[in-house]
């Protein structure tokens, strides 16, 4: 193989590594500095808590209603 082939391979590896490093840096910065993402995550957490409360109310009421019907028999 010629020397030129090795030079081209080394340059390709360096460019690929640099591109990958920039990609990882951008990905990290986007996750850390996105206030809209933080707002969305907070809203999702609030909605999940509300759903948990509603599920608890629904399941407790069904159990209590079934218990009251049994007591009437």
Secondary structure, 3 states (H helix, E strand, C coil): CCHHHHHHHHHHHHHHHHHHHHHHHHHHHHHHCCHHHHHHHHHHHHHHHHHHHHHHHHHHHHHHHHHHHHHHC
